């Protein structure tokens, strides 16, 4: 039988990519094949199958406007990663039973594979025009936000369930075990408060301090910071929190990734430093010497221009090479989390980067890709797997405490939100990926919140 109209986009290339996802998750080379309007999942050398017979057309389209129900897996004797019912995007009323034993194996009456494809490939975002002022697809436009599951890694929860079906079908298999982990990263947008100000900006700031604010102390600090930020960052600068960040990461056995801007496509939005500056070169040497990571933070207007992403990646690697900095992998994240899918994705691939960690929302924290696991990228327009890996971003500090986003206080509310997301990652043995700007660690209150998030 020919493929159904609903699934014309789920090609052999997409199935092959999904097989890679399953291999990384479970440790076995499962085979996915079309059988009429169903997909059969088998394992070479083993009898039986798992069949998916209820496929959803919306998972092959760039669409968010569809329904979502919830399924009580515990009522059918399955273990759930969350105490809440499992969301079923595209299905309002899941059938009972949802998973049925048959002679050949099991039949799953929910499109787990389609959901996985739709969420991980970001098919939902292709060609969207409902964007925010920075040209970003916002969380509030997503199906996940509209249906209340953005705060849950639902792909991981469904794949955990599928793992249970696999073990019932092939009980001799010992599936791959995963362990909870954390990855922390930091934008180097503002390495110095005033140290890289141009002459005009410096004089204008000094005049404002003197004439408007009557702040002699800050005027003096502007001049001192500018004079002392040449061969190294000024130690007394409050945004120079890099050594403190690395100290804390090392205490928690973490590696911090510092993402540097190496271009300027919008002077108002991009950094005021150049990576060739002696003080920035020294910072990169210090980061590398302590065993932490240097990465790319492409400038503001590169997200629609793969050629510029390639140029800025090459510039960063060139400067690092001049400083004797060698790394096995190169990754990073887009400035302002700007992302046009899949154009930006292609830029990272063309630049030969190892991973990108942009895919989290700015306006809300949570699971944009439905997962907290790193995975191989897929271009849903050209319908092909890429060498680039996606490292989903779960939480950016500004999304929670920033006045333009959730605007939570620095107290218990923000702490609970960070820890709730961290617990959701731990429940599926995934990775909690956290972004915290160095310039957002100037106060004792913010440092305490950061420490609480890492420690709990």
Steps between C-alpha positions, in 0.01 A plus 500: 500500500623856431580737783203688634461863400540593865848358514651593165765706682607217729735358240748216517761761598282608792448139610874437478561807717242375752684168508811696606299670774383160627852357483638785711215468747482122540833369369352265236460539120123478466358504146205717399305405187175605342232233478211661319380781722687369806861503614656178627791501744712185501838379621729295279534142625207532742142394444198723540432865438357822636249657265383863489162511330354840590704756310430873511517729197580809711842359588616547140390866486625834639196540721426575865125537490378154593358332805667312782362248744653314792549131572511324836767237442493374857141384446637261237789384721779706342751702697490874439792743540260761637213475745290697252322341205708476182410760232377363167544779243267457199272261689231639730368169630762222491357151441479250783713300512763713334746210475370156412667158501452296183644172375777672303597734784342832598289763329534860616197714420687828532748649254812506718729503196310784334509706818873437534561607141282812532657618824866418432508616137314820601261444211260720696717808432551475124376808319334658804408869490364540855834627629605742772684831454834319472371270226474201735231236515370559855405242758151646528432406135601136551266207545693410814426831670139514384432153638699525821786256436791736424643427844523127430740305276214311341710333229718351773194395699351326196832335413526377858160341451609349168803359682263313731312357199834393350596319820167319514534394138871409522560434871857377447612846385686717746425850382758776515506682833523878523598717794381845593753773421533877478657731243555868578581770248560873507473770233795735486286796390633745758841393630559848640249766605694792349837363394420481126302823466603721211613857566160653421313253718751544782474880497122491474479263796734714706291810424187316607664388824616854574210716385190281528572237764758687710679169530869586531588148607359339184666765282833412658429129454429551127841654448681251721331203332581630153867561587543163674325281238782460252711192547248347741150560630489737796473283816278754679244502220176348638411324173842332494361190671688248286737366766214472747292308243786258431566456872137406559487266199813321615356461850197329342713297253350686206655644185385851416462600136568867419355619170679796339365746242741515206319738266290812487193505276303744718718739706212586732427135588841335479800511731740797516814283512695319228631152569846614387528741795784399737266483802255271316783280374624472858150411623475223241843368598397497867175319421682237295783458754245418770335232286186687405351549155509785248211526258333716239230763556415622148412869475146634490419493128673173406201276567370541144845499341693169507800661326549740791469218755777316315719813493457568872568136589817507290611823668454352847691183414778705339552714811487194723756330278730800532475464877573127493144412597396162360163336568349170391161661444367846416152614588304799614172686489341780298493858634155583646405139416413622150417202280341457158431136431672333324714784356693556824546126539667486158737779601627300797535191283691692231731643767601148600386549858455200727183615672254785533324578828259776392175305506332628811249782512586850622155591631449182702732227629424139422537233235475657155604172338312283750827350620795563730724258307753603237417357157601516131340784304256448215405748226122455452496701176782325317403184687847388599699425813789732584835452673416781742362405839227685685551566870163639614500795740269443796535823698649844449513713813349803320196296394412457867629811674511748208250785512412453132412133545361318807640769734514268802663639810842377602343323797312177545290526183797507265683235696199265484465549123865413435485198729171378350661491156810335639283234669319435169838427338603277789175301474595383150877470572566786258717811498406832660651763268523840667601837358612774740662824377820606676350850524205358698723392787590844633299492821516269801130426455544378141807296591308333780219406260753359253666296774163368617411386147831314461500350848147364533 
